[in-house]
Amino acid sequence: MIKTALIVAALAFETPAIWARIAMLGVTPGLPVYIGLYVFLALCLGGAAMIRQPVFRWGWAILFAAATILLGSFQTAAADAMSYETFISMLQSAGFIDDALAQYRGPIAWASANALLLLVGIGLKPASRRLPGILAGSAPFLGLALLSTLLFFRGGEGGRGLPSAWVGSAYSVLYGFESITRSVGPRQPVRIARTRPPAYRDIVLIIDESIAARYLDINDPQGVRSGLASPPSGLSVANFGIAASITDCSFGSNMTLRHGGTRAAYNRINATGPSIFAYAKAAGFRTVYVDAQRTGGAFQNGMDDAERGSIDHFIQFDDTPAANRDMAAAGAVIDALANDRREFILVNKMGAHFPIADKFPDTAAPYQPTLPRGLSADVAEMQLPENLYSGAENWRLYRNSYRNTVAWTVGGFFDRLFAHARLRDALIIYTSDHGQKLHERGDSGTTTHCSVVPVAEEGAVPLVAIDASGRWQAAAKRHFDASSHYRIFPTLLAAMGYDPVAVRRSYGEALDSTAPDPATFNGLFNARLGRQPMWVGVRRAALPAPPASDIAAR
C-alpha cells in the first residue's frame, strides 16, 4: 500500500502536464489513445515495483528517478515539455551542469522531490507477491520497448504529458541506438588549396556567450555600451547588425563555427570536415585557443583530442574569478597580437553565461535594481531568490543584471582590447553563440535559450568585422540585419588565403558576398529520426527592444 501511494504521489507531480496534453488533444480520437498509453505505462511502473530481486528492482528505480530529474527539471523551468532535440542538447551541454544547478535550483529541487517518491516507491520491497515474477520482470521492458518504438516512428515526438520516468528512459534508448548506428565516416584532412597569401598577419574569431543583439548599443539605442560604437582612430568596426546564429544552443553553434557546417549539410561537415584550427595550421598560422568558460583543461562544445591536437596554445584561467575571465581573455589576445607571429586565435568568452548576478564588479553596476548579489564566489554557486516565472518583477531584475554583465564583459573587454592591442595587421570577427529570450513579452518559464520552440531572439546575435582597412564596411552596409553565422567560416578561410571558389563550393558564401543570406537559425539542430531542421527567421521587427522601464530613475 505504501509503495502504491508513493508511486501515485510521484505521478501526481506531473498533473499539469497531463491536463495540458488533454487540453491540446481535445475530444479527438487521439485522446483515448493517450489515456490508454498513460495507463499502460503507469501499470508498467507498478510492475517494476513488484520485481522480487532487489538488484533489478532498485536498478529500474534509479533509472526512472534519474529520468524524472532530467525531464522534470527542464519542464518545470521551461513551462513546456522536453523534446528529443532538447534532450540531446542537454546531454551535449553536460559540462555546464554546475551552472544549471545554480540557475535552476528551484525546478531541480521540485523534480528531485518527485524522483525521490518514485525511487522509494519502486525500490521498497513489495509486501507480497501480487504479480507472477515473469510478468513483473517483463513490465518495465514492455513499457520501454513500446514507448521507444512509438517515439522512433514519430521522430522523437509523442512524449508530452506521459510520465517523465518513461520519456527520459525512452529518449536514452533512442540516443543510444542512434549513437551505435549513425556512421558518417572519418574526419578528413585539409584538401582546399591556398591560392594567395593570407590577407592578415593575425586572424581572431571571438565567440561571445549569450549576447542578445539588441542589448548592445551598436544595434539599439536602448542597448548597453559595447565598446564597439566608437573605435579608436585607424580602426574600422563594420557592424553587420542583428544576425542569425547557427542555432539557439551553445553546442551546435560553437561546433559549427569551428567546422564550417552549412545549412544543407551541417551534420556531415561537422562530423567529417577539418576544423578551423586544422585549416589555420595548414595555412602557416600558429593556433591559439582561449577558453574563458571551462577550467582544468576540460573540453567543451564537441571538442575532442583530435581537434586539440591542432591547437598549439591552449589557454584557460583556472584561478581567475568568473567575473574577471573576459578581462583575462582580452589580455591573452593582446599578448598574442604583440608577438610578431602569424596566428589564428579563437576565443570562447564567458560573456553573459548564466548565472549572471555576479558576473560584474560592484563598481560596474549602473543598471538598477538587480538580482541579489554576493551569493556566488564562482560561476556555479549563485542562487536565485525564487523561481523567475513567479512574476515580471524578477525578470526586470534579471534584465538589469544582464545589462550590467554585458556592459562589463563586452564593453569592458573591447575597451581593454582597443586600448592595448596591436590591431593594424589583424582581422577580428566578433559574434555570440546564440541570443537570449529575456521574457520581455511576459511569457512564462525560466529558460533564456534552447527552448523547445525557440523564438527569434534566441538566435539573434551581434556580428561585426574589425580591421584597419575598412574593407568590410560595404559588405556590412549591404547585409545589415541580414547575415548569419554560416558566413563566418568561409570568411576566415578566404582571409587565410584559401581558394575562394573552392571555399564557396564547400562552405558557402562569405561575409563580403553579394548574394543574400536567409538570416535564419536552426531551431531543431539535432533533427533526428527522420525529422528535418526547423529554420527560424531573425528579423529586427520581430525582436523585443530592451524595455527602458526596467531601469529605475535616479
Helices and strands as residue ranges (DSSP letters): H 2-12, H 15-25, H 30-49, H 54-78, H 84-92, G 94-96, H 97-103, H 105-123, H 133-153, H 164-181, E 202-208, G 213-215, E 236-244, H 250-259, H 266-272, H 276-282, E 286-291, H 305-308, E 313-316, G 322-324, H 325-337, E 343-348, G 388-390, H 392-406, I 407-411, H 412-420, E 426-432, G 456-459, E 460-467, H 473-478, G 485-487, H 488-496, H 500-507, E 520-522, E 535-537, G 540-542, G 548-550
